[in-house]
Every structure is written in structure tokens, then in C-alpha cells.
Amino acid sequence: MTGWCVEYWRVPKRYEGSHAQMSEQLKFVKPEPKDISRRYFDNYQSATSYANSLFDSGNYYTQIVKQL
């Protein structure tokens, strides 16, 4: 049976000015494994719904991983 894991972590807050003042693009850096929280689901639809709700709150980045 296949399961789905939603990995989520807090969005780091940056206070270096507005987007109009940026001289270069910010790079995505995946956090340390100890900072990643996980929640497991039986179906993809539930995992996607949960991940979207976390991401839409604006406080978390999410990633859905297929568990074999």
C-alpha cells in the first residue's frame, strides 16, 4: 500500500527591504532535517488538501513525498 507524507517547515522571515529593492533573486535553501515536520496520509487527495492549507497560511513551505 502506498502512503503519502507531507513535509513542512516554517518560512524564514527576511527583513532586507522590499521586493522593489532586491538586487538579486533569493535562493531556496531546504532546512535542516531536524526542522522539518511530517504528517502521513493514506491518499493523495488528503495530503494535497493539507499541504495547500499550510502553504496558503503563508507560514510554511510544504512538500509531498510518496512513501512506498
Jmol script that loads the backbone (N, CA, C; Angstrom):
load data "model"
ATOM      1  N   MET A   1       0.839  -1.178   0.000  1.00  0.00           N
ATOM      2  CA  MET A   1       0.000   0.000   0.000  1.00  0.00           C
ATOM      3  C   MET A   1       0.883   1.240   0.000  1.00  0.00           C
ATOM      4  N   THR A   2       0.490   2.217  -0.789  1.00  0.00           N
ATOM      5  CA  THR A   2       1.244   3.455  -0.910  1.00  0.00           C
ATOM      6  C   THR A   2       0.673   4.506   0.029  1.00  0.00           C
ATOM      7  N   GLY A   3       1.537   5.190   0.719  1.00  0.00           N
ATOM      8  CA  GLY A   3       1.123   6.281   1.590  1.00  0.00           C
ATOM      9  C   GLY A   3       1.771   7.578   1.119  1.00  0.00           C
ATOM     10  N   TRP A   4       1.335   8.665   1.683  1.00  0.00           N
ATOM     11  CA  TRP A   4       1.839   9.982   1.305  1.00  0.00           C
ATOM     12  C   TRP A   4       2.287  10.722   2.552  1.00  0.00           C
ATOM     13  N   CYS A   5       3.407  11.378   2.465  1.00  0.00           N
ATOM     14  CA  CYS A   5       3.969  12.138   3.581  1.00  0.00           C
ATOM     15  C   CYS A   5       4.021  13.609   3.187  1.00  0.00           C
ATOM     16  N   VAL A   6       3.458  14.468   4.034  1.00  0.00           N
ATOM     17  CA  VAL A   6       3.570  15.909   3.833  1.00  0.00           C
ATOM     18  C   VAL A   6       4.680  16.400   4.756  1.00  0.00           C
ATOM     19  N   GLU A   7       5.730  16.924   4.155  1.00  0.00           N
ATOM     20  CA  GLU A   7       6.814  17.529   4.920  1.00  0.00           C
ATOM     21  C   GLU A   7       6.590  19.037   4.903  1.00  0.00           C
ATOM     22  N   TYR A   8       6.710  19.678   6.052  1.00  0.00           N
ATOM     23  CA  TYR A   8       6.504  21.123   6.103  1.00  0.00           C
ATOM     24  C   TYR A   8       7.460  21.768   7.093  1.00  0.00           C
ATOM     25  N   TRP A   9       7.835  23.010   6.782  1.00  0.00           N
ATOM     26  CA  TRP A   9       8.744  23.760   7.634  1.00  0.00           C
ATOM     27  C   TRP A   9       8.406  25.241   7.528  1.00  0.00           C
ATOM     28  N   ARG A  10       8.769  25.989   8.555  1.00  0.00           N
ATOM     29  CA  ARG A  10       8.448  27.417   8.627  1.00  0.00           C
ATOM     30  C   ARG A  10       9.181  28.206   7.548  1.00  0.00           C
ATOM     31  N   VAL A  11       8.511  29.228   7.024  1.00  0.00           N
ATOM     32  CA  VAL A  11       9.112  30.146   6.070  1.00  0.00           C
ATOM     33  C   VAL A  11      10.013  31.092   6.853  1.00  0.00           C
ATOM     34  N   PRO A  12      11.286  31.186   6.490  1.00  0.00           N
ATOM     35  CA  PRO A  12      12.165  32.117   7.207  1.00  0.00           C
ATOM     36  C   PRO A  12      11.774  33.561   6.882  1.00  0.00           C
ATOM     37  N   LYS A  13      11.689  34.401   7.905  1.00  0.00           N
ATOM     38  CA  LYS A  13      11.338  35.812   7.715  1.00  0.00           C
ATOM     39  C   LYS A  13      12.588  36.584   7.350  1.00  0.00           C
ATOM     40  N   ARG A  14      12.463  37.432   6.346  1.00  0.00           N
ATOM     41  CA  ARG A  14      13.596  38.250   5.904  1.00  0.00           C
ATOM     42  C   ARG A  14      13.170  39.712   5.951  1.00  0.00           C
ATOM     43  N   TYR A  15      14.057  40.542   6.437  1.00  0.00           N
ATOM     44  CA  TYR A  15      13.738  41.956   6.597  1.00  0.00           C
ATOM     45  C   TYR A  15      14.776  42.834   5.904  1.00  0.00           C
ATOM     46  N   GLU A  16      15.184  42.475   4.705  1.00  0.00           N
ATOM     47  CA  GLU A  16      16.215  43.226   3.992  1.00  0.00           C
ATOM     48  C   GLU A  16      15.645  44.227   3.002  1.00  0.00           C
ATOM     49  N   GLY A  17      14.470  44.761   3.228  1.00  0.00           N
ATOM     50  CA  GLY A  17      13.881  45.721   2.299  1.00  0.00           C
ATOM     51  C   GLY A  17      12.756  45.106   1.501  1.00  0.00           C
ATOM     52  N   SER A  18      12.160  45.881   0.645  1.00  0.00           N
ATOM     53  CA  SER A  18      11.029  45.407  -0.148  1.00  0.00           C
ATOM     54  C   SER A  18      11.511  44.683  -1.401  1.00  0.00           C
ATOM     55  N   HIS A  19      10.561  44.054  -2.099  1.00  0.00           N
ATOM     56  CA  HIS A  19      10.925  43.328  -3.322  1.00  0.00           C
ATOM     57  C   HIS A  19      11.432  44.282  -4.401  1.00  0.00           C
ATOM     58  N   ALA A  20      11.031  45.552  -4.351  1.00  0.00           N
ATOM     59  CA  ALA A  20      11.493  46.522  -5.342  1.00  0.00           C
ATOM     60  C   ALA A  20      12.957  46.885  -5.126  1.00  0.00           C
ATOM     61  N   GLN A  21      13.486  46.640  -3.942  1.00  0.00           N
ATOM     62  CA  GLN A  21      14.861  46.986  -3.623  1.00  0.00           C
ATOM     63  C   GLN A  21      15.811  45.805  -3.760  1.00  0.00           C
ATOM     64  N   MET A  22      15.299  44.650  -4.183  1.00  0.00           N
ATOM     65  CA  MET A  22      16.146  43.461  -4.281  1.00  0.00           C
ATOM     66  C   MET A  22      17.118  43.598  -5.451  1.00  0.00           C
ATOM     67  N   SER A  23      18.394  43.326  -5.194  1.00  0.00           N
ATOM     68  CA  SER A  23      19.380  43.386  -6.266  1.00  0.00           C
ATOM     69  C   SER A  23      19.601  42.009  -6.892  1.00  0.00           C
ATOM     70  N   GLU A  24      19.202  40.952  -6.188  1.00  0.00           N
ATOM     71  CA  GLU A  24      19.342  39.597  -6.727  1.00  0.00           C
ATOM     72  C   GLU A  24      18.210  38.722  -6.212  1.00  0.00           C
ATOM     73  N   GLN A  25      17.951  37.629  -6.908  1.00  0.00           N
ATOM     74  CA  GLN A  25      16.904  36.700  -6.503  1.00  0.00           C
ATOM     75  C   GLN A  25      17.328  35.937  -5.259  1.00  0.00           C
ATOM     76  N   LEU A  26      16.371  35.711  -4.356  1.00  0.00           N
ATOM     77  CA  LEU A  26      16.656  34.909  -3.175  1.00  0.00           C
ATOM     78  C   LEU A  26      16.745  33.445  -3.576  1.00  0.00           C
ATOM     79  N   LYS A  27      17.648  32.712  -2.989  1.00  0.00           N
ATOM     80  CA  LYS A  27      17.831  31.296  -3.296  1.00  0.00           C
ATOM     81  C   LYS A  27      17.057  30.446  -2.290  1.00  0.00           C
ATOM     82  N   PHE A  28      16.443  29.373  -2.788  1.00  0.00           N
ATOM     83  CA  PHE A  28      15.721  28.446  -1.925  1.00  0.00           C
ATOM     84  C   PHE A  28      16.727  27.542  -1.231  1.00  0.00           C
ATOM     85  N   VAL A  29      16.624  27.475   0.079  1.00  0.00           N
ATOM     86  CA  VAL A  29      17.502  26.615   0.863  1.00  0.00           C
ATOM     87  C   VAL A  29      16.622  25.705   1.707  1.00  0.00           C
ATOM     88  N   LYS A  30      16.738  24.392   1.488  1.00  0.00           N
ATOM     89  CA  LYS A  30      15.972  23.441   2.289  1.00  0.00           C
ATOM     90  C   LYS A  30      16.547  23.423   3.705  1.00  0.00           C
ATOM     91  N   PRO A  31      15.678  23.418   4.713  1.00  0.00           N
ATOM     92  CA  PRO A  31      16.164  23.482   6.092  1.00  0.00           C
ATOM     93  C   PRO A  31      16.821  22.176   6.547  1.00  0.00           C
ATOM     94  N   GLU A  32      17.375  22.230   7.725  1.00  0.00           N
ATOM     95  CA  GLU A  32      17.966  21.050   8.338  1.00  0.00           C
ATOM     96  C   GLU A  32      16.876  20.003   8.590  1.00  0.00           C
ATOM     97  N   PRO A  33      17.206  18.714   8.513  1.00  0.00           N
ATOM     98  CA  PRO A  33      16.196  17.663   8.741  1.00  0.00           C
ATOM     99  C   PRO A  33      15.490  17.766  10.091  1.00  0.00           C
ATOM    100  N   LYS A  34      16.157  18.279  11.111  1.00  0.00           N
ATOM    101  CA  LYS A  34      15.523  18.399  12.429  1.00  0.00           C
ATOM    102  C   LYS A  34      14.425  19.465  12.449  1.00  0.00           C
ATOM    103  N   ASP A  35      14.444  20.398  11.484  1.00  0.00           N
ATOM    104  CA  ASP A  35      13.446  21.467  11.422  1.00  0.00           C
ATOM    105  C   ASP A  35      12.232  21.105  10.569  1.00  0.00           C
ATOM    106  N   ILE A  36      12.255  19.937   9.929  1.00  0.00           N
ATOM    107  CA  ILE A  36      11.156  19.513   9.056  1.00  0.00           C
ATOM    108  C   ILE A  36      10.170  18.671   9.860  1.00  0.00           C
ATOM    109  N   SER A  37       8.898  19.064   9.823  1.00  0.00           N
ATOM    110  CA  SER A  37       7.832  18.279  10.457  1.00  0.00           C
ATOM    111  C   SER A  37       7.184  17.412   9.383  1.00  0.00           C
ATOM    112  N   ARG A  38       6.602  16.294   9.793  1.00  0.00           N
ATOM    113  CA  ARG A  38       5.985  15.369   8.832  1.00  0.00           C
ATOM    114  C   ARG A  38       4.622  14.925   9.325  1.00  0.00           C
ATOM    115  N   ARG A  39       3.722  14.708   8.358  1.00  0.00           N
ATOM    116  CA  ARG A  39       2.412  14.140   8.652  1.00  0.00           C
ATOM    117  C   ARG A  39       2.086  13.164   7.528  1.00  0.00           C
ATOM    118  N   TYR A  40       1.539  12.000   7.891  1.00  0.00           N
ATOM    119  CA  TYR A  40       1.311  10.922   6.927  1.00  0.00           C
ATOM    120  C   TYR A  40      -0.172  10.780   6.613  1.00  0.00           C
ATOM    121  N   PHE A  41      -0.469  10.447   5.338  1.00  0.00           N
ATOM    122  CA  PHE A  41      -1.836  10.283   4.858  1.00  0.00           C
ATOM    123  C   PHE A  41      -1.945   9.013   4.025  1.00  0.00           C
ATOM    124  N   ASP A  42      -3.176   8.474   3.954  1.00  0.00           N
ATOM    125  CA  ASP A  42      -3.423   7.271   3.157  1.00  0.00           C
ATOM    126  C   ASP A  42      -3.670   7.570   1.688  1.00  0.00           C
ATOM    127  N   ASN A  43      -4.201   8.759   1.390  1.00  0.00           N
ATOM    128  CA  ASN A  43      -4.468   9.066  -0.022  1.00  0.00           C
ATOM    129  C   ASN A  43      -3.908  10.429  -0.406  1.00  0.00           C
ATOM    130  N   TYR A  44      -3.659  10.590  -1.691  1.00  0.00           N
ATOM    131  CA  TYR A  44      -3.020  11.791  -2.221  1.00  0.00           C
ATOM    132  C   TYR A  44      -3.904  13.020  -2.063  1.00  0.00           C
ATOM    133  N   GLN A  45      -5.196  12.864  -2.226  1.00  0.00           N
ATOM    134  CA  GLN A  45      -6.118  13.997  -2.143  1.00  0.00           C
ATOM    135  C   GLN A  45      -6.086  14.636  -0.751  1.00  0.00           C
ATOM    136  N   SER A  46      -6.061  13.839   0.296  1.00  0.00           N
ATOM    137  CA  SER A  46      -5.987  14.370   1.660  1.00  0.00           C
ATOM    138  C   SER A  46      -4.648  15.055   1.909  1.00  0.00           C
ATOM    139  N   ALA A  47      -3.579  14.455   1.425  1.00  0.00           N
ATOM    140  CA  ALA A  47      -2.252  15.044   1.596  1.00  0.00           C
ATOM    141  C   ALA A  47      -2.159  16.387   0.879  1.00  0.00           C
ATOM    142  N   THR A  48      -2.693  16.464  -0.325  1.00  0.00           N
ATOM    143  CA  THR A  48      -2.672  17.713  -1.086  1.00  0.00           C
ATOM    144  C   THR A  48      -3.493  18.793  -0.403  1.00  0.00           C
ATOM    145  N   SER A  49      -4.655  18.432   0.096  1.00  0.00           N
ATOM    146  CA  SER A  49      -5.504  19.392   0.792  1.00  0.00           C
ATOM    147  C   SER A  49      -4.800  19.959   2.021  1.00  0.00           C
ATOM    148  N   TYR A  50      -4.169  19.097   2.796  1.00  0.00           N
ATOM    149  CA  TYR A  50      -3.455  19.535   3.996  1.00  0.00           C
ATOM    150  C   TYR A  50      -2.263  20.427   3.634  1.00  0.00           C
ATOM    151  N   ALA A  51      -1.494  20.009   2.628  1.00  0.00           N
ATOM    152  CA  ALA A  51      -0.323  20.783   2.208  1.00  0.00           C
ATOM    153  C   ALA A  51      -0.737  22.163   1.691  1.00  0.00           C
ATOM    154  N   ASN A  52      -1.809  22.224   0.921  1.00  0.00           N
ATOM    155  CA  ASN A  52      -2.274  23.509   0.404  1.00  0.00           C
ATOM    156  C   ASN A  52      -2.743  24.432   1.518  1.00  0.00           C
ATOM    157  N   SER A  53      -3.401  23.885   2.535  1.00  0.00           N
ATOM    158  CA  SER A  53      -3.873  24.727   3.635  1.00  0.00           C
ATOM    159  C   SER A  53      -2.693  25.309   4.421  1.00  0.00           C
ATOM    160  N   LEU A  54      -1.639  24.513   4.615  1.00  0.00           N
ATOM    161  CA  LEU A  54      -0.452  25.032   5.301  1.00  0.00           C
ATOM    162  C   LEU A  54       0.247  26.103   4.468  1.00  0.00           C
ATOM    163  N   PHE A  55       0.400  25.835   3.176  1.00  0.00           N
ATOM    164  CA  PHE A  55       1.094  26.776   2.298  1.00  0.00           C
ATOM    165  C   PHE A  55       0.308  28.076   2.161  1.00  0.00           C
ATOM    166  N   ASP A  56      -1.013  27.971   2.052  1.00  0.00           N
ATOM    167  CA  ASP A  56      -1.854  29.156   1.897  1.00  0.00           C
ATOM    168  C   ASP A  56      -1.873  30.042   3.139  1.00  0.00           C
ATOM    169  N   SER A  57      -1.532  29.482   4.293  1.00  0.00           N
ATOM    170  CA  SER A  57      -1.471  30.295   5.506  1.00  0.00           C
ATOM    171  C   SER A  57      -0.314  31.293   5.432  1.00  0.00           C
ATOM    172  N   GLY A  58       0.675  31.011   4.586  1.00  0.00           N
ATOM    173  CA  GLY A  58       1.808  31.910   4.418  1.00  0.00           C
ATOM    174  C   GLY A  58       2.928  31.692   5.406  1.00  0.00           C
ATOM    175  N   ASN A  59       2.792  30.718   6.282  1.00  0.00           N
ATOM    176  CA  ASN A  59       3.806  30.488   7.310  1.00  0.00           C
ATOM    177  C   ASN A  59       4.682  29.276   7.046  1.00  0.00           C
ATOM    178  N   TYR A  60       4.305  28.428   6.082  1.00  0.00           N
ATOM    179  CA  TYR A  60       5.023  27.171   5.865  1.00  0.00           C
ATOM    180  C   TYR A  60       5.278  26.914   4.384  1.00  0.00           C
ATOM    181  N   TYR A  61       6.413  26.268   4.114  1.00  0.00           N
ATOM    182  CA  TYR A  61       6.669  25.635   2.831  1.00  0.00           C
ATOM    183  C   TYR A  61       6.284  24.174   2.992  1.00  0.00           C
ATOM    184  N   THR A  62       5.782  23.553   1.928  1.00  0.00           N
ATOM    185  CA  THR A  62       5.372  22.157   2.002  1.00  0.00           C
ATOM    186  C   THR A  62       5.953  21.357   0.835  1.00  0.00           C
ATOM    187  N   GLN A  63       6.017  20.056   1.063  1.00  0.00           N
ATOM    188  CA  GLN A  63       6.469  19.120   0.031  1.00  0.00           C
ATOM    189  C   GLN A  63       5.755  17.794   0.282  1.00  0.00           C
ATOM    190  N   ILE A  64       5.200  17.214  -0.781  1.00  0.00           N
ATOM    191  CA  ILE A  64       4.519  15.923  -0.667  1.00  0.00           C
ATOM    192  C   ILE A  64       5.435  14.841  -1.216  1.00  0.00           C
ATOM    193  N   VAL A  65       5.631  13.784  -0.408  1.00  0.00           N
ATOM    194  CA  VAL A  65       6.537  12.698  -0.779  1.00  0.00           C
ATOM    195  C   VAL A  65       5.758  11.389  -0.779  1.00  0.00           C
ATOM    196  N   LYS A  66       5.955  10.590  -1.829  1.00  0.00           N
ATOM    197  CA  LYS A  66       5.299   9.279  -1.927  1.00  0.00           C
ATOM    198  C   LYS A  66       6.081   8.259  -1.119  1.00  0.00           C
ATOM    199  N   GLN A  67       5.382   7.567  -0.221  1.00  0.00           N
ATOM    200  CA  GLN A  67       6.005   6.529   0.604  1.00  0.00           C
ATOM    201  C   GLN A  67       5.679   5.168  -0.011  1.00  0.00           C
ATOM    202  N   LEU A  68       6.685   4.357  -0.223  1.00  0.00           N
ATOM    203  CA  LEU A  68       6.453   3.044  -0.825  1.00  0.00           C
ATOM    204  C   LEU A  68       6.290   1.983   0.223  1.00  0.00           C
TER     205      LEU A  68
END
end "model"
wireframe off; spacefill off
backbone 0.3
color backbone group
